Amino acid sequence: MINRSKAVIVGTGFVGSSTAFALMLKSIFTEVVLIDADKKRAEGEAMDISHGLPYAHHMDIHAGDYSECDDAYIIIITAGAAQKPGETRLDLIKKNSAIMRSIVGQIKKTAFEGILLIVANPVDVLTHVALQESGYPAHRVMGSGTVLDTARFKYLLSRHLNVDARNVHGIIIGEHGDSEVPVWSITNVAGIPINDFGAIRGHTNHEQNMREIYKNVRDSAYQIIERKGATYYGVATAIARICEVIVKDEHTMLPVSVELDGVYGLSGLALSIPSIVGASGVEKVLELTLNYEEKTKLLASAKTLKDIIAGLDQPREEKK
């Protein structure tokens, strides 16, 4: 039986531990289990976060093992390898795909019937791998997708326009990565088209402004990594929001990474596409009305991911 107040986090690096902390502050669950190959690290993170509970709310945060997945509602997988010098992106993808298969294999040995939330990168590819490996229904397997990218998009627009970020409505779709696509055609502030609102705020060079904002959204992770070595607070907040939407059955639109089955004519891959998310997971994948340029870029983004997925099945060439 599913315990809807219980979450499991696999991987207690920067992202996993920050996610546990964000969930503690959000008061979404009454039990959070941390699993890591380095059990002492998991124990230390659980101890550290638990010491803040007197100022938060009553819950249990502890290190555990895969047997505790039996009754979990959501399993959040953040574990993965970092790219090493001289290692190609495909090398890293192959390594993290193997790690994902191993983790999902452990979960499959349990009676888990909840929702798998994939966070490890490349998240779209690994969401597809997790779905294929698990055999779970597609609605129960999703990735964090471009939920963080969309938050960055809204934040940077709000700074540019000097308006509350909660009044900015826009979305990033496609790959969570270099080929991601901003949907400018529907971006607005309180219902006012983005260019019109920009003009109200005294901005007229729309094309240049849009290029700069998109570049900063796309390259945010690189910029942060250059300065502090890793990103984790932003994505932890995004993960906590996804969990909140599921636990509270909000039926909220989020650009999570989902396996596609005909949307935009695409299938056989997971891609970050606006979807209605609720207590059962992904309720409906939405097909937005995109302009020609946006759809062309989305299809190009999908091709990039399809090529990567195809590459996972190819034998590794010997280095010369």
Wavefront OBJ file of the C-alpha trace (Angstrom):
o trace
v 0.000 0.000 0.000
v 1.277 3.466 -0.908
v 2.100 5.833 1.935
v 1.309 9.211 0.386
v 3.324 10.985 3.055
v 6.571 9.172 2.218
v 9.298 10.033 -0.281
v 12.611 8.365 -1.066
v 15.613 10.227 -2.471
v 18.277 8.150 -4.215
v 21.557 10.054 -4.242
v 22.654 12.438 -1.497
v 25.054 14.667 -3.349
v 24.431 18.406 -3.606
v 21.123 17.997 -5.465
v 19.764 15.138 -3.367
v 20.592 16.703 -0.010
v 19.312 20.135 -1.104
v 16.098 18.455 -2.247
v 15.668 16.788 1.139
v 16.144 20.159 2.813
v 13.634 21.830 0.465
v 11.069 19.099 1.154
v 11.567 19.561 4.892
v 10.863 23.291 4.585
v 7.836 22.681 2.339
v 6.196 20.330 4.884
v 5.010 18.032 2.089
v 5.950 14.653 3.569
v 6.121 13.182 7.061
v 8.871 10.721 6.087
v 11.850 11.161 3.756
v 14.331 8.323 3.256
v 17.821 8.988 1.891
v 19.582 6.230 -0.050
v 23.160 6.466 -1.223
v 25.969 4.076 -2.143
v 27.884 5.929 0.570
v 25.558 5.190 3.478
v 27.583 7.300 5.905
v 27.040 10.310 3.649
v 23.286 9.626 3.662
v 23.312 9.281 7.444
v 25.209 12.546 7.841
v 22.839 14.450 5.570
v 19.816 13.028 7.400
v 21.281 14.038 10.758
v 22.135 17.549 9.590
v 18.689 18.220 8.073
v 16.892 16.657 11.053
v 18.471 19.164 13.406
v 16.344 21.874 11.766
v 13.062 20.044 12.413
v 12.250 21.842 15.683
v 11.878 25.003 13.592
v 10.002 23.349 10.733
v 7.407 20.616 11.266
v 7.199 17.079 12.573
v 8.667 14.519 10.184
v 11.199 11.704 10.007
v 14.304 12.044 7.812
v 16.648 9.069 7.882
v 19.093 7.036 5.814
v 17.789 3.729 4.531
v 17.980 1.145 1.779
v 15.883 0.048 -1.188
v 13.567 -2.069 0.977
v 12.012 1.221 2.085
v 10.788 1.852 -1.463
v 7.941 -0.645 -0.930
v 5.375 1.878 0.278
v 6.909 5.154 -0.984
v 4.705 7.556 -2.917
v 7.506 9.289 -4.823
v 11.064 8.129 -5.490
v 13.355 10.960 -6.560
v 16.492 9.800 -8.376
v 19.319 12.328 -8.341
v 22.273 9.910 -8.398
v 24.671 10.151 -11.316
v 28.288 10.634 -12.316
v 29.865 14.004 -13.101
v 31.674 14.545 -16.380
v 35.453 14.046 -16.140
v 38.192 15.731 -18.187
v 38.561 14.049 -21.573
v 35.160 12.401 -21.284
v 32.625 13.026 -24.054
v 28.971 13.831 -23.407
v 28.006 10.446 -24.820
v 30.525 8.747 -22.495
v 28.809 10.441 -19.559
v 25.361 9.528 -20.848
v 26.345 5.876 -21.175
v 27.765 5.886 -17.653
v 24.679 7.527 -16.124
v 22.346 5.278 -18.119
v 24.073 2.293 -16.554
v 23.705 3.858 -13.096
v 20.005 4.545 -13.779
v 19.395 0.965 -14.894
v 21.069 -0.312 -11.747
v 18.970 1.922 -9.488
v 15.706 1.094 -11.249
v 16.639 -2.591 -11.096
v 16.884 -2.297 -7.306
v 13.536 -0.494 -7.115
v 11.851 -3.155 -9.278
v 12.727 -5.777 -6.671
v 10.391 -4.006 -4.242
v 6.602 -3.618 -4.209
v 6.854 0.056 -5.241
v 3.678 1.337 -6.923
v 4.250 5.087 -6.759
v 5.803 7.705 -9.012
v 9.398 7.815 -10.260
v 10.767 11.345 -10.532
v 14.053 11.461 -12.459
v 16.392 14.386 -11.813
v 19.829 13.044 -12.781
v 21.194 14.419 -16.072
v 20.727 14.245 -18.963
v 17.235 14.124 -17.518
v 15.261 13.572 -20.734
v 17.407 10.639 -21.835
v 17.469 9.125 -18.348
v 13.684 9.473 -18.006
v 13.353 7.404 -21.185
v 15.861 4.860 -19.837
v 14.032 4.641 -16.497
v 10.705 4.063 -18.210
v 12.109 1.353 -20.471
v 13.964 -0.352 -17.635
v 11.117 -0.215 -15.119
v 8.241 -1.255 -17.346
v 6.011 1.031 -15.270
v 3.102 2.850 -16.951
v 4.297 6.078 -18.602
v 2.186 8.280 -16.321
v 4.197 7.050 -13.303
v 7.617 7.999 -14.704
v 8.554 11.632 -15.268
v 11.648 13.804 -15.213
v 12.147 17.228 -13.688
v 12.478 18.412 -17.293
v 12.486 22.149 -17.920
v 10.653 23.083 -14.719
v 13.836 24.798 -13.494
v 14.577 26.329 -16.917
v 11.065 27.784 -16.951
v 11.605 29.285 -13.499
v 14.866 30.838 -14.713
v 13.011 32.178 -17.763
v 10.322 33.810 -15.641
v 12.857 35.185 -13.170
v 15.090 36.784 -15.804
v 12.091 38.270 -17.594
v 10.798 39.677 -14.323
v 14.163 41.326 -13.654
v 14.273 42.760 -17.165
v 10.721 44.118 -16.926
v 10.817 45.048 -13.208
v 7.671 43.079 -12.428
v 6.757 40.304 -10.003
v 7.965 36.960 -11.436
v 4.637 35.411 -10.439
v 2.937 37.650 -13.016
v 5.174 36.378 -15.823
v 3.731 33.479 -17.814
v 6.065 31.644 -20.152
v 7.584 28.248 -20.689
v 10.698 26.467 -21.904
v 10.177 23.186 -23.766
v 12.300 20.536 -25.481
v 15.581 19.239 -24.129
v 16.717 20.264 -20.667
v 19.940 21.468 -22.217
v 21.483 23.416 -25.052
v 18.637 22.839 -27.557
v 15.821 23.924 -25.240
v 13.140 26.148 -26.794
v 11.516 29.282 -25.307
v 7.884 29.635 -26.397
v 7.865 33.383 -26.953
v 4.596 33.306 -28.916
v 2.559 32.684 -25.741
v 4.765 34.508 -23.222
v 2.894 37.275 -21.412
v 2.690 39.359 -18.262
v -0.780 39.295 -16.690
v -2.226 38.485 -20.116
v -0.359 41.260 -21.942
v 1.864 39.900 -24.757
v 5.515 40.086 -23.782
v 6.553 42.614 -26.456
v 3.637 44.882 -25.588
v 4.498 44.769 -21.909
v 8.135 45.424 -22.757
v 7.098 48.548 -24.634
v 5.050 49.656 -21.624
v 8.242 49.350 -19.590
v 10.251 51.320 -22.123
v 11.916 48.408 -23.927
v 11.722 48.442 -27.718
v 14.663 46.343 -28.919
v 12.679 43.142 -28.490
v 14.702 40.793 -30.705
v 18.002 41.571 -29.009
v 16.444 41.425 -25.545
v 14.874 38.036 -26.275
v 18.154 36.631 -27.585
v 20.047 37.790 -24.481
v 17.424 36.491 -22.041
v 17.237 33.118 -23.773
v 21.027 32.811 -23.820
v 21.181 33.547 -20.092
v 18.456 30.978 -19.375
v 20.170 28.326 -21.503
v 23.618 29.030 -20.058
v 22.584 29.570 -16.421
v 23.974 26.250 -15.273
v 27.313 26.894 -16.963
v 27.508 30.344 -15.385
v 26.739 29.004 -11.911
v 29.111 26.047 -12.241
v 31.888 28.403 -13.319
v 31.388 30.419 -10.145
v 30.608 27.785 -7.484
v 31.173 24.371 -9.049
v 27.606 23.018 -9.130
v 23.931 23.965 -9.208
v 21.524 22.600 -6.627
v 19.309 25.136 -4.827
v 17.241 26.094 -7.862
v 16.627 22.524 -8.982
v 15.846 21.436 -5.405
v 13.123 24.073 -5.264
v 11.760 22.901 -8.626
v 11.697 19.275 -7.428
v 9.892 20.277 -4.236
v 7.298 22.086 -6.354
v 6.715 19.003 -8.521
v 6.262 16.894 -5.394
v 3.828 19.428 -3.953
v 1.744 19.341 -7.129
v 1.573 15.531 -6.954
v 0.862 15.236 -3.224
v -1.811 17.945 -3.275
v -3.309 16.652 -6.542
v -3.210 20.163 -7.977
v -3.689 19.242 -11.670
v -1.024 21.829 -12.485
v 0.658 22.371 -15.837
v 4.387 21.689 -15.537
v 6.972 21.186 -18.319
v 8.134 17.840 -16.977
v 10.029 15.320 -19.083
v 7.562 12.724 -20.335
v 7.611 9.854 -22.801
v 5.928 11.009 -26.005
v 3.416 8.973 -27.953
v 2.403 11.035 -30.960
v 2.465 14.586 -29.583
v 3.994 16.832 -32.297
v 4.399 13.620 -34.293
v 7.075 12.418 -31.862
v 7.483 9.080 -30.107
v 10.181 6.828 -28.713
v 11.752 9.474 -26.488
v 11.105 11.569 -23.410
v 11.028 15.321 -23.849
v 10.122 18.270 -21.643
v 6.584 19.147 -22.705
v 3.813 20.942 -20.750
v 1.747 18.315 -18.968
v -1.041 18.239 -16.420
v 0.385 16.691 -13.243
v -1.628 15.412 -10.315
v -1.835 12.630 -7.747
v -1.509 9.844 -10.331
v 1.467 11.471 -12.035
v 1.222 12.715 -15.627
v -2.471 13.054 -16.424
v -2.252 14.607 -19.880
v 0.546 15.698 -22.191
v -0.400 18.982 -23.867
v 0.329 19.963 -27.448
v 0.729 23.748 -27.570
v 0.038 25.739 -30.698
v 3.568 26.742 -31.674
v 4.632 29.079 -34.452
v 6.759 27.718 -37.298
v 10.108 28.688 -35.757
v 9.242 27.213 -32.348
v 8.027 23.922 -33.786
v 11.085 23.644 -36.038
v 13.378 24.148 -33.045
v 11.389 21.652 -30.954
v 11.691 18.987 -33.639
v 15.428 19.708 -33.907
v 15.721 19.344 -30.126
v 13.878 16.024 -30.330
v 16.229 14.808 -33.073
v 19.211 15.612 -30.858
v 17.779 13.401 -28.124
v 16.746 10.619 -30.527
v 20.301 10.495 -31.856
v 21.641 10.234 -28.302
v 19.206 7.423 -27.461
v 20.243 5.594 -30.632
v 23.892 6.067 -29.619
v 23.280 4.320 -26.306
v 22.661 1.088 -28.175
v 25.750 1.389 -30.370
v 28.960 -0.458 -29.431
v 31.597 1.891 -28.082
v 34.368 2.562 -30.595
v 37.914 1.814 -29.532
v 40.040 4.895 -28.973
v 42.951 5.186 -31.364
l 1 2 3 4 5 6 7 8 9 10 11 12 13 14 15 16 17 18 19 20 21 22 23 24 25 26 27 28 29 30 31 32 33 34 35 36 37 38 39 40 41 42 43 44 45 46 47 48 49 50 51 52 53 54 55 56 57 58 59 60 61 62 63 64 65 66 67 68 69 70 71 72 73 74 75 76 77 78 79 80 81 82 83 84 85 86 87 88 89 90 91 92 93 94 95 96 97 98 99 100 101 102 103 104 105 106 107 108 109 110 111 112 113 114 115 116 117 118 119 120 121 122 123 124 125 126 127 128 129 130 131 132 133 134 135 136 137 138 139 140 141 142 143 144 145 146 147 148 149 150 151 152 153 154 155 156 157 158 159 160 161 162 163 164 165 166 167 168 169 170 171 172 173 174 175 176 177 178 179 180 181 182 183 184 185 186 187 188 189 190 191 192 193 194 195 196 197 198 199 200 201 202 203 204 205 206 207 208 209 210 211 212 213 214 215 216 217 218 219 220 221 222 223 224 225 226 227 228 229 230 231 232 233 234 235 236 237 238 239 240 241 242 243 244 245 246 247 248 249 250 251 252 253 254 255 256 257 258 259 260 261 262 263 264 265 266 267 268 269 270 271 272 273 274 275 276 277 278 279 280 281 282 283 284 285 286 287 288 289 290 291 292 293 294 295 296 297 298 299 300 301 302 303 304 305 306 307 308 309 310 311 312 313 314 315 316 317 318 319 320
